[in-house]
Amino acid sequence: MKRVDDFRLRFGKREIVPIMIGGMGVDISTAELALEAARLGGIGHISDAMLPTVSDRLYDTGFVKEKLQQYKYNIDNTDKSAVKFDLGHISESTRLHVSKTMEAKRGEGMVFINCMEKLTMNAPRETLTVRLRSALDAGIDGITLAAGLHLGSFAMIEDHPRFRDAKLGIIVSSLRALQLFLRKNSRTNRLPDFVVVEGPLAGGHLGFGMDDWMKYDLRTITNEVLQFLRDEKLDIPVIPAGGIFTGSDAVSFLEEGSAAVQVATRFTVADECGLPKDVQQEYFKASEDDIEVNGISPTGYPMRMLKASPAIGSGIRPGCESYGYILDANGRCSYIDSYNREVAAHPGEKKIQVLDKTCLCTHMRNFKLWTCGHYTYKLKDTSNKLADGSYQPLSAEHIFRDYQFSTDNKVALPPQK
C-alpha cells in the first residue's frame, strides 16, 4: 500500500515531499509553521495578509500607529476614499517578514507566500504590485496567487529579475478560471509553475457561489484540470486542496496524477500555528453542526467558519484608518455600508449588531473570525483528550509525518503527555 512518501513533487531537478501547507492569513500561517514544512522537505506558506500589522507584532515596527495618526481625523467620516496605505510601509513590512523567514530556513523544502488579490487596500493595482515585487526582492522561494483571478498579476512583475526564477502558482476552483488565467497571462510567455485546485470543502473563503458550493466536488474539478493540461500538453503540477484529511486521502489524488496536495485544517491545531491556544481548543471541540458557510465576508466570497466566532454579528466601528485592507479602489467596503445602516436605524445606541457583514480586517487581526475547513469537526480524533477536558496540541512535525507515512486512512495520535 502506497504512502505519500512514495511520491515526489518535481520542480525541474528539485524533488519535494508532496505536502504543501496552505496559506492561512494574518499570521495564522506563521513563519515557524512554514519553516517546519520546509525543514521536513515539503512546502510551507506564510501569508502577506495584513503584513504591516504582523510586522508591528513581530518586529516592533509602528506602521499601524503611523497610519492611524495620519487618518485619525477621518474616523467618524463615512467616506473612506482618502484612507490609503503608505506603499513604503507595505514594501518594508513585506521585505522584513519574508527576509527574516528566509534567513531562518533550513532543510530541502521551500517557503512560499500566499498573496490575496482581494486585499485591495484602496489602491488595488499599486498595493498588489508592491506586495509581489517586495516578496521577490526579499528572496521568497515562490508565490501562490490567491483570492481572485489575478489576470494581471504576472504583468506586474514580468520585468522583475526573479520573474522566471521564483515558483509562481495560482489557486483556482474551476477549469474555466485556470483557462482564463492562462489566456490573460499568455502575453508574458510564462506559465505558472503549479496550479492549486481548491475544492468546496476548504477553509476560509471559497471560490464558489453561496448557493451552489455544495454541488461541486474536488476530485471532479481536479480531474478536469488534469485532463485539460494533458490535452494541451502542458506540464504544470496540479495540487488539489480542501478536505484532504489523511495521508490515504492524499495518496488517492497522487495516484490519479496530482503532483502534491495542499492541506491546512489539521495544522490549525499545531503548536507552530498562530491561532491562540484557547481558540485552538474551540477547533478541537467543534462538531459538524458548529461549522457554517456564510456570506458575511465583505470580499463577496462565501466563507466557512465556526458559528461561535465572536466576529459574527459584531457591530464594531470599521477599522479602516488603522487597517483598511478590504477597501476597494473607491474606498468602499460592504461592511461600512452595513454598519452605517445599523447606526442610522438605532440612533443613540452604544452597541449595535451587524448580522449580514463583518469587519474582516479588525476581527482577523484579533483572531475573532474563526475560519475553518469542513473537516474541522474531525480534529478531536487526531489528538488526546486531557483530564481537564481540553485536547493536547500537536507539533507540526507530527502532523506532517502522519500525512507523509500513514496508510489505511489511519491518523496517528501523538505521544500522551
C-alpha positions in Angstrom: 0.0 0.0 0.0 1.5 3.3 -1.1 2.2 6.3 1.2 2.6 9.9 0.4 6.4 9.5 0.8 6.4 7.2 -2.2 5.8 10.3 -4.4 7.7 13.5 -5.1 6.7 16.9 -6.4 9.3 17.9 -9.1 10.3 21.4 -10.0 12.9 20.7 -12.6 15.6 18.6 -11.0 14.4 19.5 -7.5 12.3 16.9 -5.6 10.0 18.0 -2.8 7.9 15.9 -0.4 4.4 16.4 -2.0 2.9 18.1 1.0 2.1 21.8 0.9 0.7 23.6 4.0 -1.8 26.1 2.7 -1.7 29.8 3.4 -3.8 30.9 6.4 -3.9 34.6 6.7 -2.9 37.2 9.2 0.0 35.2 10.7 -2.0 32.1 11.3 0.4 30.6 8.8 3.4 31.7 10.9 7.0 31.7 9.8 7.5 28.9 12.3 4.9 26.7 10.7 6.2 27.3 7.2 9.8 26.7 8.3 8.9 23.4 9.8 7.3 22.3 6.5 10.5 23.3 4.6 12.7 21.6 7.2 10.8 18.4 6.7 11.2 18.6 2.9 7.8 20.0 1.9 6.4 23.4 1.2 5.1 25.9 3.8 3.3 29.2 3.3 3.5 32.5 5.1 0.8 35.0 4.2 1.0 38.6 3.0 -2.4 39.4 4.6 -2.1 42.5 6.8 1.7 42.4 6.9 2.1 45.9 8.4 0.1 44.6 11.3 2.1 41.4 11.5 5.3 43.3 11.3 4.3 45.6 14.2 3.5 42.5 16.3 6.7 40.5 15.4 9.4 43.1 14.7 8.3 46.1 16.8 7.6 48.4 13.9 4.9 51.1 14.1 3.1 51.0 10.8 -0.4 50.8 12.1 0.1 53.6 14.6 1.5 55.9 12.0 -1.3 55.2 9.6 -3.9 55.8 12.3 -2.3 59.1 13.3 -2.3 60.2 9.7 -6.0 59.4 9.2 -7.4 59.9 12.7 -9.3 62.9 11.5 -11.4 60.6 9.3 -12.6 58.0 11.8 -16.1 59.4 12.0 -16.4 60.0 8.3 -18.4 57.5 6.3 -16.3 58.3 3.2 -13.0 56.3 3.4 -11.7 57.2 0.0 -8.9 59.3 1.5 -7.5 56.4 3.5 -4.5 54.8 1.7 -1.5 52.8 2.8 2.0 54.2 2.5 3.5 52.0 -0.2 6.8 52.2 1.5 5.3 50.7 4.6 3.8 47.9 2.5 7.2 47.2 0.9 9.2 47.4 4.1 6.9 45.1 6.1 6.8 42.5 3.3 10.6 42.6 2.9 11.1 42.4 6.7 8.8 39.4 7.2 10.0 37.5 4.1 13.7 38.1 4.6 13.6 37.1 8.3 11.7 33.9 7.4 14.1 33.0 4.6 17.2 33.7 6.7 15.9 31.1 9.1 15.1 28.4 6.5 16.7 25.0 6.9 16.2 21.8 5.0 15.4 20.8 1.5 11.9 22.2 1.3 10.6 25.6 0.2 8.7 28.6 1.6 6.1 30.3 -0.4 4.0 33.4 0.3 0.2 33.4 -0.2 -0.9 36.6 -1.9 -4.6 37.5 -1.9 -5.8 39.7 -4.8 -8.9 40.7 -2.7 -6.7 42.7 -0.3 -7.4 45.8 -2.4 -6.3 48.4 0.2 -8.0 51.3 -1.6 -5.4 51.0 -4.4 -5.7 47.5 -5.8 -3.1 47.6 -8.6 -0.5 49.7 -6.7 -0.5 47.7 -3.5 -0.6 44.3 -5.2 2.4 45.3 -7.3 4.4 46.4 -4.3 3.5 43.2 -2.3 4.5 40.9 -5.2 7.7 42.7 -6.1 8.8 43.1 -2.4 8.4 39.4 -1.7 10.6 38.6 -4.7 13.1 41.1 -3.6 13.3 39.5 -0.2 14.1 36.1 -1.6 10.8 34.1 -1.2 11.0 30.7 -2.9 7.6 31.1 -4.6 4.3 33.0 -4.6 0.8 31.5 -4.6 -1.7 33.8 -6.1 -5.0 33.5 -4.1 -8.4 35.0 -3.6 -9.0 36.3 -7.1 -8.4 35.6 -10.8 -5.1 37.5 -10.8 -5.5 38.3 -14.5 -2.9 41.0 -14.5 -0.5 39.8 -11.7 2.2 38.3 -13.9 2.4 41.5 -15.9 3.0 43.4 -12.7 6.3 41.5 -12.1 7.4 40.4 -15.6 10.3 42.8 -15.6 11.5 41.6 -12.2 14.8 39.7 -12.3 13.3 36.8 -10.4 10.2 36.5 -12.6 11.4 33.3 -14.2 13.4 32.1 -11.2 10.8 32.1 -8.4 8.0 29.5 -8.4 4.7 31.2 -9.3 1.4 29.5 -8.9 -2.4 30.2 -8.9 -5.3 28.9 -6.9 -8.4 28.1 -8.9 -11.7 26.5 -8.2 -12.7 25.6 -11.7 -11.1 24.7 -15.1 -12.7 27.8 -16.5 -10.8 30.0 -14.0 -7.5 28.3 -15.0 -8.2 28.7 -18.7 -8.9 32.4 -18.2 -5.7 32.9 -16.2 -3.6 31.2 -18.8 -5.2 33.2 -21.7 -4.9 36.6 -20.0 -1.3 36.0 -18.9 -0.1 34.3 -22.2 1.5 37.6 -23.3 4.2 37.2 -20.6 5.2 33.9 -22.2 5.3 32.5 -18.7 3.3 29.5 -17.5 2.5 29.0 -13.8 4.8 26.6 -12.1 1.9 24.9 -10.3 -1.9 25.1 -10.0 -3.7 24.6 -6.7 -7.2 23.3 -7.3 -9.2 24.3 -4.2 -12.5 22.5 -3.7 -15.6 23.4 -1.8 -14.6 21.8 1.5 -11.7 24.2 2.0 -11.4 26.6 4.9 -12.0 30.3 4.8 -13.0 32.0 1.5 -14.4 29.7 -1.2 -14.3 30.2 -4.9 -17.9 29.1 -5.4 -21.3 30.6 -5.2 -23.1 31.0 -1.9 -25.9 28.8 -3.0 -24.2 26.2 -5.1 -20.8 25.4 -3.5 -22.1 22.1 -2.2 -22.8 20.9 -5.8 -19.1 20.8 -6.6 -16.5 18.1 -5.9 -12.7 18.5 -5.6 -11.9 15.2 -7.4 -14.1 16.1 -10.3 -12.6 19.5 -10.7 -9.0 18.2 -10.3 -9.5 15.5 -12.9 -11.0 18.1 -15.3 -7.9 20.3 -14.9 -5.5 17.3 -15.3 -7.3 16.2 -18.5 -7.1 19.7 -19.9 -3.4 20.0 -19.2 -2.8 16.6 -20.8 -4.8 17.6 -23.9 -2.9 20.9 -24.2 0.4 19.1 -23.5 1.2 21.5 -20.6 3.4 20.1 -17.9 2.1 22.0 -14.9 1.9 20.3 -11.5 -1.6 20.1 -10.1 -2.1 20.3 -6.4 -5.6 19.6 -5.0 -6.8 21.2 -1.8 -9.8 21.2 0.5 -10.9 18.2 2.5 -7.7 16.1 2.3 -7.7 14.9 5.9 -5.5 11.8 5.9 -2.4 10.5 4.1 -4.6 8.0 2.4 -6.8 10.8 1.1 -3.7 12.4 -0.3 -2.4 9.2 -1.9 -5.7 8.7 -3.8 -5.1 12.1 -5.6 -1.4 11.4 -6.1 -2.2 8.1 -7.8 -4.6 9.8 -10.2 -1.9 12.2 -11.4 -1.8 15.1 -8.9 1.7 16.2 -8.1 1.2 17.1 -4.5 -1.6 18.0 -2.0 -2.3 21.2 -0.1 -3.5 20.7 3.5 -4.2 23.2 6.2 -7.1 22.2 8.6 -5.1 19.8 10.7 -2.3 22.3 11.1 -4.6 24.9 12.7 -4.0 23.0 16.0 -0.3 22.8 15.6 2.0 24.4 18.3 3.6 26.4 15.5 0.2 27.8 14.2 -0.6 31.4 15.0 -4.0 30.7 16.5 -4.2 31.4 20.2 -4.3 28.3 22.3 -7.8 28.9 23.6 -9.1 29.3 20.0 -7.4 26.1 19.0 -9.5 24.3 21.7 -12.6 25.7 20.0 -11.5 24.0 16.8 -10.8 20.7 18.7 -14.2 20.8 20.3 -16.3 21.7 17.2 -18.9 19.3 15.9 -20.1 19.2 12.4 -23.1 21.3 13.3 -20.8 24.0 14.7 -19.5 24.9 11.2 -21.2 27.0 8.6 -20.7 28.6 5.2 -22.0 32.2 5.3 -21.9 35.4 3.3 -20.6 37.9 5.9 -17.2 38.5 4.3 -17.0 41.9 2.6 -14.9 40.4 -0.2 -18.1 38.9 -1.7 -16.8 35.3 -1.4 -18.6 32.8 0.8 -16.6 31.9 3.9 -16.5 28.7 6.1 -16.1 29.3 9.8 -17.1 28.2 13.3 -20.6 29.5 14.2 -19.2 30.5 17.6 -16.8 33.1 16.0 -17.1 36.4 18.1 -16.9 38.3 14.8 -20.4 37.1 13.7 -22.9 39.8 14.5 -20.3 42.1 15.9 -21.1 45.8 15.2 -17.7 47.3 15.9 -16.8 50.6 14.2 -14.9 50.0 10.9 -11.1 50.0 11.5 -10.2 51.5 8.1 -8.0 54.2 9.4 -5.9 51.6 11.2 -6.2 48.7 8.7 -8.4 49.2 5.6 -7.3 46.1 3.7 -10.6 45.4 2.0 -11.4 48.9 0.8 -11.9 48.8 -2.9 -10.5 51.2 -5.5 -13.1 53.8 -4.4 -12.6 53.4 -0.7 -15.8 51.3 -0.3 -16.4 48.2 1.8 -19.7 46.4 2.2 -19.2 46.2 6.0 -19.1 50.0 6.2 -22.4 50.2 4.4 -24.0 47.6 6.7 -22.5 49.3 9.8 -23.8 52.8 8.8 -27.2 51.3 8.0 -27.5 49.9 11.5 -26.2 53.0 13.2 -28.8 55.0 11.4 -31.5 52.5 12.4 -30.5 52.6 16.1 -29.7 56.2 16.9 -28.1 56.8 20.3 -27.4 53.1 21.0 -23.8 52.4 22.1 -23.7 48.8 21.0 -25.2 47.6 17.7 -25.3 44.3 15.8 -24.4 43.9 12.2 -25.5 40.4 11.0 -25.0 40.5 7.3 -21.3 41.5 7.1 -18.3 41.6 9.4 -15.3 43.9 9.8 -12.9 41.4 8.3 -9.7 43.4 9.0 -10.2 44.1 12.7 -11.6 40.7 13.5 -8.9 38.7 11.6 -6.2 40.8 13.3 -7.7 40.0 16.7 -8.3 36.3 15.9 -12.0 36.7 16.4 -13.0 35.3 13.0 -12.6 31.5 13.2 -12.4 30.4 9.6 -12.0 26.6 9.2 -12.2 23.7 6.8 -15.2 21.4 6.5 -13.5 18.5 8.4 -12.5 20.6 11.4 -15.0 18.5 13.4 -12.6 15.6 13.0 -9.7 17.3 14.7 -10.7 15.8 18.0 -9.9 12.4 16.5 -6.3 13.4 15.9 -5.3 14.1 19.5 -5.6 13.0 23.1 -8.3 14.4 25.4 -6.7 15.5 28.6 -8.0 15.2 32.1 -9.3 18.8 32.2 -11.4 18.1 29.0 -9.0 20.0 26.7 -7.1 18.4 23.8 -3.4 18.0 23.5 -1.9 20.4 20.9 0.2 18.7 18.2 3.5 19.5 16.7 3.7 20.5 13.0 6.2 17.7 12.6 3.9 15.1 14.0 1.1 16.2 11.6 3.4 16.4 8.6 4.9 13.0 9.3 1.4 11.5 9.7 0.4 12.7 6.3 3.7 11.5 4.9 3.8 8.0 6.2 0.2 6.9 7.3 -1.8 4.2 5.5 -5.3 2.7 5.7 -6.9 6.1 6.4 -5.4 6.0 9.9 -4.4 9.0 11.9 -1.6 8.6 14.4 -2.2 10.1 17.9 0.7 12.0 19.5 2.6 10.5 22.5 0.5 11.3 25.5 1.9 13.9 27.8 
